[in-house]
Amino acid sequence: MDVLFGKLNNFGPKEIQDNQFFTLIILVAIVFVLSLLIYFAVKNQRADKAPNNGVLLVESLVTLSNDYADNLSENRLKKANPYFISLFIFLFFGHLISLLGFVPVGNSVSVIFAATAVTWISMVLLGFYHSKIKYLIKLLNPIEMAGNFSPLISLTFRLFGNITGGIVLFVLLNSALDGLWKSIIKSSSEMAIAMNPIKMLITPILNLYLDIFVGAIQAFVFITLTISYWSQASEEEVKEKIKSKVKHAKEKLLQNENKELNGEPQVNLIQ
């Protein structure tokens, strides 16, 4: 603990902004404050008054998210919709926080791997819940083992690679624009480089694009793949239910045939 506080005492503003631990703290604080604001806005909304624009926006986004998740999972994961929304908010705001100067959470492979591990472990639990021992046998099948464990790698490095690639692209562009400005003004002064007008015009636009649009797309893809994996894991239950219903219908048809021969009232097939 003393070592930790000793390191924290040596931290300056730059070290804090580049530290993933502080980024997570700031991210949790922002999401917590926004959640409280939304909660009190909804709670104080009167039934006899039209909801304000903020409440309408939140309601529309939640409804849209629920409909998307239900359609993609064929209504098999309704209880998990709050988790999908929370995970999207975490990933999106975790990328958006770089606008405040903090390093995005997606730049840490450990953070992304933790989210991927939750997705994969939940997928395994869903598969075991719906298919019991059959799913474990399928999971440990040597022929399918690579495909069963591949989401741990593909989900992690898809998100981490895209975010890290954006950061590298941004750094390379800054270096190129600084080099171009040096060749124009024929000076290597740090003050002159810092006042580079070309970089001031181009980099903010690219920064907004990477932080907002790319961050939203990557969070959306991660959520979509999570829903798909979970939906596939719970697919066996649907097949078993269909088989059970078909078997039940056949039994009722046989009962009706026997009762028809004996002149007894028939069983209702629609039950």
Disulfide bonds with the S-S distance in Angstrom:
none
